[in-house]
């Protein structure tokens, strides 16, 4: 493995190496055998283009090593006195090493020189036995049999790992062409099999985790074929027993889906957004019991606002105000504002992202700029929002939220980086509202906001409207807070 470059230029030696690997991956000693599985993957991964011509022979030679034999560990298997040699004998350790073989099969089956029909044939030769094994064990797993549940878990992980081998991880994912239809069709069947298992066993947290991991890996070989299945994935992965942590990880996965399929996902996202966010709202509103629960809540808040940010960044914001989702728009805005105003140390990042989301909403639906910033700022007319009444909505909700944060006694944006970053986003939102509403904003600040604070507004408005960036207004508010406290 240290000299794999040699085989790239002396390809006539590769068949001999593969012959030795086939012998060593079947070795009688478990440590030699499982170590060989890992090194075999390393070898074919580095030389996938050179070994693709013998893919069928290699798969046939190692096919006897692919059947999964899950074993529920005995209660005393966790004994700390177990030696490293003994631990390598455990069924769990053997399965983790066995996954290297599944990825290796994917690597050698999916070279650019291999016709897509042959790639699909190789994939099918591995997938079909896994499907049959899953069908055999699923009835027992549904009845609560621990071994059968573990077997289903391992099969799901193996399906995802095989997909990892087929996905070319060395290419740029953003510019990666869609997978051949022959391949996506085969792995769509794998996704359907996983969804069946998930639907039957989604009350099991380990199964949900395995399915979520598999979906992440399947994205690279499914392409847009994953989109029609997303509602089923949501139903299965976000069960009533899902933890806040699971919801956060699933939102992170959906961010990846939005990034990969931003031009194709609108229709599906429009249909699934309301039921998805309703489950997230349930998670956000659950009472917190203990430190771990608080950490999970902060993570869910962060992933939730990041998911909304991804929707806006990729020009999918219309989905938030479509006829399908208009009913939850007020809840979405209220939840973002609540998260943004929650000034606790662990929530600063979520708050910063939340204000960035509000700024993007203001930019998208606030209409054209009716004011300028600079040495001689001017206003050019009344607001013309894309959504009727959104100009006043920004003043009532977004602008008010900014000053609620600024006046919060625990908010100290002086020396710590995170509070200062949060203040920068607050100022950015204020400046965006000014650009979209012009004189209306100025009059609101003069007649409502600053009179309530008992302050003169001229210094703040001068800093906000004359600065092309956010620095002057940020500095003004920092000094204001220092003086008042």
Helices and strands as residue ranges (DSSP letters): H 4-9, G 11-13, H 14-24, H 30-46, H 48-51, G 52-54, H 55-62, G 63-65, G 75-78, H 84-87, H 91-109, H 116-142, H 146-166, G 173-175, H 181-201, H 205-222, G 223-229, H 230-237, H 244-260, H 266-285, H 291-313, G 317-321, G 326-328, H 329-341, G 345-347, H 348-365, H 390-393, I 394-399, H 400-407, H 417-437, H 439-444, I 445-449, H 450-453, H 458-466, H 471-484
